[in-house]
Amino acid sequence: MQRDSQLHDAARTNEILMARRRAALPKGMGQSHEIFVDRAENAEVWDVEGKRFIDFAGGIAVLNTGHRHPALVQAVQQQLGRFTHTCFQVLAYESYVELAERLNAKAPGDFAKKSFFLTTGAEAVENAVKIARAHTKRAAVIAFGGGFHGRTLMGMALTGKVAPYKAGFGPFPAEVYHAKYPCAFHGVSVADALASLEAIFKYDVEPARVAAIILEPVQGEGGFYAAPAEFAIALRRLCDQHGIVLIADEVQTGAGRTGTWLACEQWGPEAVPDLITMAKSLAGGMPLSAVIGRAEIMDAPGPGGLGGTYAGNPLATVSALAVLEAFERDDLLARSRQVGALLTDGLKAIAARHKVIADVRSHGAMVAIELCQDGDAHRPDAALTSAIVKGAAQAGLILLSCGVYANVIRILVPLTASDALLAEGLGILAEQFDKLG
């Protein structure tokens, strides 16, 4: 038996498993790191060969409460002992309703709200568009360059980045237009972005045919650029003027990543969105997404127009309730701001020694650095970005890159990570810049 176990372990190296992966899976499935995980705890993972890694990726913003948070594990285990699936539209269960009630109460806006659940962020976005169209009886949707809204056909149409998300997959749904997203670092002012919207109204589609404007409060795949409150307020006024639904895509920013439960809270009461999409860290690793919004808009689709077989699965809804409890019990919103400050200070110290780090930006614990040759914003350094991410992984730190020019390193570490672990991760990153930068 011991010999069989040893042979089994020898067959589970990263190299062997990657070879099996390449043979069994399509090449379109990307792979950031050629590492196979064996187990994980909080902000650390161990691969099948026993090597430890610090996780600064968090499953792409899915693990704000960390790997295997004890409250989530307990909630899911208890639910497993009762039932795992009924399809909510067939036989309902209380955890679904309770979660909707709590999310309605937490969303900004002094008006009645309703929520329902799906499985992925892309599904939430698709359904938000469906709801906006049903409410307005209009078809067109305006999104923004650099935005990311999913890999479904409508999600790709809304996404403002061709490679790798849209290349070769068209044609896409009609009546989707892209405006400029404000980004001071790249010379796009709020006035420029608003002027691009007016240009769409002048050259492409009249406002009376626009159902919705959708944006990420902080662009995720686009490079962690935040929409200024000034811009959001202007969008709110524009939507009110023309009867357009304003959708905040909080799939990556939601669940406390930016220091508030939802990033759009930071826009203030003058820019409250009509609909909000959530996913990723909402259920701490269980597949769950949500659409939250004004009750009269959410009620626009008729019975049977919304739903999904697995949508709002009971294991996921109890996990999401446990996430909410963890945030309240452990004050994880304050911790998000603390994590962001610690990471920002550490990254600025590295940037002071390496001119290639042209910008350090943070929105709570949603933190990024942008790499440019000689610090020139017009000369993105994708090659060095890739080398730093690869080198860090070899040294035991998991990072992700992003950005329209693939020159941004983003940090989405669990909010539950200790100060010591954050410092250890920053130390590895600093070593890579000293070596490669």
Legacy VTK file of the C-alpha trace (Angstrom):
# vtk DataFile Version 3.0
C-alpha trace
ASCII
DATASET POLYDATA
POINTS 437 float
0.000 0.000 0.000
2.836 2.407 0.853
4.545 1.649 -2.474
1.252 2.289 -4.336
0.914 5.627 -2.514
4.475 6.610 -3.416
3.890 5.715 -7.079
0.670 7.725 -7.033
2.461 10.762 -5.560
5.232 10.470 -8.136
2.610 10.624 -10.882
1.168 13.852 -9.467
3.898 16.327 -10.286
3.017 19.665 -11.845
4.777 18.649 -15.053
2.920 15.359 -15.420
-0.439 16.908 -14.595
0.161 19.767 -17.036
0.872 17.224 -19.768
-2.422 15.496 -18.984
-4.158 18.881 -18.941
-2.838 19.842 -22.385
-3.986 16.527 -23.830
-7.466 16.661 -22.317
-8.414 20.363 -22.352
-8.712 22.864 -25.241
-5.851 25.316 -25.661
-8.296 28.210 -25.319
-8.367 27.505 -21.579
-5.629 29.829 -20.376
-3.252 28.982 -17.548
-1.567 31.746 -15.545
0.712 29.356 -13.655
1.647 25.746 -14.402
0.846 24.739 -10.845
-1.643 22.193 -9.513
-3.012 22.897 -6.046
-3.301 20.153 -3.442
-4.662 22.160 -0.499
-5.182 25.741 0.665
-5.749 27.675 3.875
-6.592 31.363 4.219
-4.018 33.118 1.971
-1.666 30.185 1.406
-1.741 27.254 -1.011
0.376 24.128 -1.372
0.875 22.391 -4.696
0.894 18.659 -5.418
4.653 18.606 -4.893
4.351 20.135 -1.421
5.599 23.643 -2.280
3.987 26.530 -0.412
2.755 29.698 -2.126
1.409 33.006 -0.843
-1.807 33.753 -2.705
-2.030 37.371 -3.903
-4.562 36.386 -6.591
-7.464 35.096 -4.514
-8.931 33.069 -7.378
-9.321 36.356 -9.303
-11.053 38.256 -6.474
-13.175 35.311 -5.308
-11.571 34.744 -1.914
-11.938 37.986 0.036
-12.659 35.811 3.092
-9.744 33.501 2.293
-9.486 29.838 1.374
-11.751 27.598 3.463
-12.961 30.218 5.932
-14.161 28.198 8.963
-17.623 29.828 9.016
-18.172 29.044 5.331
-16.957 25.467 5.699
-19.302 24.921 8.648
-22.289 26.449 6.835
-21.751 24.318 3.721
-21.192 21.133 5.738
-24.424 21.687 7.643
-26.340 22.335 4.411
-24.874 19.184 2.850
-26.535 17.243 5.625
-29.967 18.653 4.714
-30.260 19.013 0.901
-28.038 20.165 -1.952
-30.451 21.070 -4.754
-34.137 21.464 -5.469
-34.073 24.266 -8.084
-35.433 27.320 -6.297
-38.136 27.844 -8.917
-39.509 24.370 -8.119
-39.065 24.077 -4.340
-37.950 27.188 -2.465
-35.684 27.464 0.596
-35.281 30.172 3.219
-31.562 30.894 2.746
-32.245 32.263 -0.753
-34.863 34.697 0.551
-32.788 35.726 3.575
-29.777 36.468 1.394
-31.880 38.594 -0.954
-33.273 40.529 2.010
-29.810 41.222 3.378
-28.332 42.285 0.046
-31.301 44.573 -0.602
-30.694 46.227 2.757
-26.966 46.692 2.099
-27.285 48.176 -1.404
-27.231 51.988 -1.663
-30.357 53.973 -2.460
-33.386 55.101 -0.480
-35.929 53.072 -2.430
-37.436 49.589 -2.466
-35.117 46.907 -3.881
-35.328 43.321 -5.001
-32.652 40.698 -5.774
-32.320 37.311 -7.383
-29.457 34.900 -7.887
-27.546 33.242 -10.685
-24.341 31.254 -10.906
-21.728 33.382 -12.693
-20.868 37.035 -13.129
-21.548 36.843 -16.844
-25.057 35.518 -16.127
-25.673 38.425 -13.755
-24.613 40.917 -16.425
-26.742 39.232 -19.098
-29.765 39.311 -16.819
-29.205 42.935 -15.827
-29.331 43.818 -19.531
-32.482 41.695 -19.956
-34.146 43.498 -17.055
-33.146 46.938 -18.375
-34.546 46.088 -21.812
-37.771 44.738 -20.349
-38.195 47.872 -18.242
-37.381 50.460 -20.924
-38.652 48.572 -23.990
-35.398 49.631 -25.647
-32.474 47.624 -27.061
-29.200 49.575 -27.073
-26.572 49.308 -24.347
-23.501 51.502 -23.813
-20.382 50.101 -22.139
-16.809 51.411 -21.877
-13.429 50.740 -23.401
-11.261 48.567 -21.154
-14.256 47.120 -19.345
-14.781 43.408 -18.791
-18.272 41.932 -18.413
-17.899 38.202 -19.105
-17.327 35.545 -21.752
-20.877 34.944 -22.978
-21.838 36.526 -26.294
-23.465 39.554 -24.641
-20.668 39.688 -22.071
-18.072 39.754 -24.832
-20.037 42.366 -26.768
-20.010 44.611 -23.696
-16.343 43.938 -22.941
-14.065 46.685 -24.197
-10.980 44.591 -24.925
-10.510 42.465 -28.047
-7.572 40.170 -27.223
-7.961 37.587 -25.868
-11.643 37.821 -24.987
-13.348 38.703 -28.277
-10.872 37.698 -30.987
-12.391 35.175 -33.384
-15.777 34.893 -31.636
-17.962 37.386 -33.535
-20.432 38.440 -34.672
-21.700 39.802 -31.379
-25.162 41.010 -30.366
-26.102 44.269 -32.063
-26.830 47.641 -30.464
-23.802 47.646 -28.117
-21.607 50.760 -28.141
-18.415 51.719 -26.317
-17.548 55.078 -24.811
-14.214 56.161 -23.339
-13.584 55.348 -19.691
-11.997 58.179 -17.696
-8.357 57.451 -16.858
-6.141 60.366 -15.860
-2.999 58.211 -16.054
-3.586 57.682 -19.764
-4.833 61.197 -20.465
-8.592 60.535 -20.634
-10.376 63.138 -18.525
-13.925 62.992 -17.215
-14.793 65.614 -19.832
-13.273 63.420 -22.565
-15.284 60.407 -21.441
-18.535 62.376 -21.312
-17.805 63.858 -24.736
-17.420 60.325 -26.117
-20.903 59.499 -24.820
-22.324 62.548 -26.522
-20.564 61.444 -29.717
-22.322 58.067 -29.509
-25.647 59.874 -29.146
-24.801 62.028 -32.145
-23.253 59.444 -34.491
-24.550 55.996 -33.473
-27.773 55.835 -31.480
-30.231 58.346 -30.042
-30.684 58.304 -26.244
-34.339 57.296 -26.622
-33.192 53.867 -27.915
-30.661 53.229 -25.122
-31.817 50.786 -22.445
-28.752 50.878 -20.185
-25.293 52.223 -19.490
-23.069 49.683 -17.732
-19.691 50.260 -16.092
-17.361 48.833 -13.492
-16.761 51.283 -10.625
-13.151 50.090 -10.800
-12.169 48.307 -13.995
-10.841 44.841 -13.218
-9.270 43.271 -16.298
-8.859 46.798 -17.672
-6.198 47.706 -15.117
-7.792 48.788 -11.800
-8.767 52.285 -12.944
-11.557 53.852 -10.864
-14.437 55.896 -12.202
-14.352 59.248 -10.366
-17.484 60.175 -8.413
-17.771 63.225 -10.661
-18.129 60.937 -13.665
-20.642 58.637 -11.968
-22.774 61.623 -10.934
-22.758 62.895 -14.527
-23.824 59.444 -15.759
-26.640 59.343 -13.223
-27.920 62.712 -14.418
-27.623 61.647 -18.051
-29.551 58.446 -17.367
-32.257 60.324 -15.483
-32.555 62.829 -18.311
-33.086 60.138 -20.954
-34.792 57.345 -18.995
-31.731 55.053 -19.195
-30.982 52.349 -16.609
-27.591 52.756 -14.905
-25.909 49.411 -14.132
-22.902 49.075 -11.824
-20.967 45.883 -12.557
-19.590 44.985 -9.116
-18.609 41.424 -9.975
-14.960 42.048 -9.035
-15.271 45.123 -6.800
-18.153 43.900 -4.636
-18.098 42.086 -1.294
-15.722 44.501 0.396
-12.751 44.500 -1.957
-12.560 48.305 -2.201
-13.125 49.057 1.495
-16.906 49.415 1.275
-19.322 46.543 0.701
-19.934 47.910 -2.808
-17.562 50.239 -4.614
-20.466 52.334 -5.934
-21.198 53.421 -2.358
-18.155 55.673 -2.715
-19.900 57.624 -5.485
-22.295 59.058 -2.906
-26.091 59.504 -2.923
-26.074 61.496 -6.174
-24.922 58.521 -8.256
-26.844 55.500 -6.973
-27.153 52.895 -9.756
-30.471 51.335 -10.718
-29.076 47.806 -10.981
-25.996 46.186 -9.433
-24.362 42.898 -10.398
-22.310 40.856 -7.942
-20.467 37.515 -8.031
-16.899 36.344 -7.223
-16.383 36.886 -3.457
-20.102 37.056 -2.716
-20.109 33.400 -1.609
-16.437 32.995 -0.747
-15.602 30.466 -3.454
-19.003 28.879 -4.034
-20.508 29.735 -7.454
-23.081 32.490 -6.932
-23.980 35.791 -8.571
-26.685 38.350 -7.966
-28.625 41.152 -9.586
-29.837 43.767 -7.102
-31.924 46.771 -8.058
-34.897 49.073 -7.910
-37.997 47.000 -7.276
-40.029 48.508 -10.115
-37.223 47.803 -12.609
-36.540 44.304 -11.276
-40.245 43.470 -11.630
-40.293 44.317 -15.364
-39.712 40.748 -16.685
-42.754 38.485 -16.504
-42.950 35.217 -14.522
-40.477 32.693 -15.914
-38.350 35.392 -17.545
-35.673 35.127 -14.858
-34.022 32.142 -13.193
-31.760 29.165 -13.833
-31.534 25.515 -12.883
-28.588 25.898 -10.505
-29.089 29.606 -9.801
-28.966 30.378 -6.099
-27.926 26.839 -5.174
-28.509 26.259 -1.420
-24.845 25.466 -0.746
-23.905 28.812 -2.275
-26.598 30.852 -0.526
-25.670 29.580 2.945
-22.023 30.232 2.097
-22.887 33.821 1.126
-24.752 34.320 4.398
-21.622 33.105 6.192
-19.570 35.638 4.194
-21.840 38.433 5.420
-21.487 37.205 9.000
-17.691 37.079 8.676
-17.581 40.648 7.391
-19.645 41.856 10.334
-17.963 39.771 13.020
-14.377 40.397 11.898
-14.901 43.980 10.587
-13.469 42.988 7.227
-14.359 46.323 5.608
-11.920 48.056 7.960
-9.450 45.254 7.303
-9.813 45.829 3.552
-8.714 49.418 4.004
-5.834 48.327 6.253
-4.654 45.731 3.735
-4.809 48.334 0.976
-2.743 50.806 2.990
-0.096 48.210 3.880
0.212 47.028 0.294
0.302 50.567 -1.094
3.052 51.639 1.294
5.094 48.554 0.418
4.635 48.972 -3.317
5.517 52.654 -3.194
8.743 51.729 -1.423
9.568 49.336 -4.267
8.567 51.949 -6.857
10.943 54.466 -5.277
13.803 52.149 -6.302
12.444 51.118 -9.695
11.380 53.733 -12.208
9.642 51.082 -14.313
6.782 51.169 -11.797
5.029 54.170 -13.294
1.979 54.100 -11.035
0.801 52.579 -7.767
-2.953 52.741 -7.246
-5.330 51.302 -4.692
-9.014 51.268 -3.950
-9.250 49.605 -0.582
-7.546 46.243 -1.038
-7.898 46.384 -4.831
-4.281 47.302 -5.549
-2.202 47.496 -8.720
1.080 48.705 -10.152
1.551 49.703 -13.775
4.868 48.917 -15.458
6.169 51.215 -18.186
9.585 51.591 -19.759
11.430 54.449 -18.021
8.173 55.252 -16.236
6.628 56.552 -19.471
2.854 55.913 -19.529
3.014 55.717 -23.326
5.493 52.795 -23.256
3.808 49.868 -21.452
6.192 47.050 -20.484
4.231 43.833 -20.899
7.379 41.707 -21.174
8.710 42.759 -17.777
5.249 42.380 -16.254
5.101 38.782 -17.447
8.631 38.101 -16.204
7.864 39.505 -12.743
4.687 37.424 -12.414
6.517 34.277 -13.531
9.535 34.906 -11.331
7.381 35.618 -8.301
5.544 32.309 -8.749
8.836 30.455 -8.878
9.767 32.200 -5.620
6.457 31.287 -3.963
4.132 34.248 -4.657
1.047 33.980 -6.874
0.268 37.179 -8.804
-1.917 38.108 -11.763
-1.429 40.593 -14.572
-4.116 42.603 -16.342
-4.624 45.794 -18.341
-5.373 46.653 -21.937
-1.623 46.503 -22.609
-0.944 43.565 -20.226
1.409 45.737 -18.168
-0.435 45.897 -14.835
0.212 43.627 -11.845
-2.892 43.378 -9.672
-3.154 42.201 -6.084
-6.346 40.568 -4.817
-5.045 38.933 -1.649
-7.641 37.642 0.843
-8.610 40.315 3.357
-7.988 37.750 6.086
-4.248 37.541 5.322
-2.005 38.513 8.233
0.294 41.531 8.185
3.248 39.148 8.331
2.077 37.288 5.247
1.535 40.551 3.351
5.056 41.638 4.260
6.470 38.285 3.134
4.693 38.576 -0.212
5.872 42.148 -0.730
9.406 41.002 0.069
9.262 38.375 -2.696
7.901 40.971 -5.144
10.670 43.413 -4.189
13.290 40.717 -4.814
11.908 40.128 -8.291
12.133 43.824 -9.176
15.661 43.978 -7.780
16.510 40.980 -9.952
14.620 41.817 -13.158
13.628 45.478 -13.029
LINES 1 438
437 0 1 2 3 4 5 6 7 8 9 10 11 12 13 14 15 16 17 18 19 20 21 22 23 24 25 26 27 28 29 30 31 32 33 34 35 36 37 38 39 40 41 42 43 44 45 46 47 48 49 50 51 52 53 54 55 56 57 58 59 60 61 62 63 64 65 66 67 68 69 70 71 72 73 74 75 76 77 78 79 80 81 82 83 84 85 86 87 88 89 90 91 92 93 94 95 96 97 98 99 100 101 102 103 104 105 106 107 108 109 110 111 112 113 114 115 116 117 118 119 120 121 122 123 124 125 126 127 128 129 130 131 132 133 134 135 136 137 138 139 140 141 142 143 144 145 146 147 148 149 150 151 152 153 154 155 156 157 158 159 160 161 162 163 164 165 166 167 168 169 170 171 172 173 174 175 176 177 178 179 180 181 182 183 184 185 186 187 188 189 190 191 192 193 194 195 196 197 198 199 200 201 202 203 204 205 206 207 208 209 210 211 212 213 214 215 216 217 218 219 220 221 222 223 224 225 226 227 228 229 230 231 232 233 234 235 236 237 238 239 240 241 242 243 244 245 246 247 248 249 250 251 252 253 254 255 256 257 258 259 260 261 262 263 264 265 266 267 268 269 270 271 272 273 274 275 276 277 278 279 280 281 282 283 284 285 286 287 288 289 290 291 292 293 294 295 296 297 298 299 300 301 302 303 304 305 306 307 308 309 310 311 312 313 314 315 316 317 318 319 320 321 322 323 324 325 326 327 328 329 330 331 332 333 334 335 336 337 338 339 340 341 342 343 344 345 346 347 348 349 350 351 352 353 354 355 356 357 358 359 360 361 362 363 364 365 366 367 368 369 370 371 372 373 374 375 376 377 378 379 380 381 382 383 384 385 386 387 388 389 390 391 392 393 394 395 396 397 398 399 400 401 402 403 404 405 406 407 408 409 410 411 412 413 414 415 416 417 418 419 420 421 422 423 424 425 426 427 428 429 430 431 432 433 434 435 436
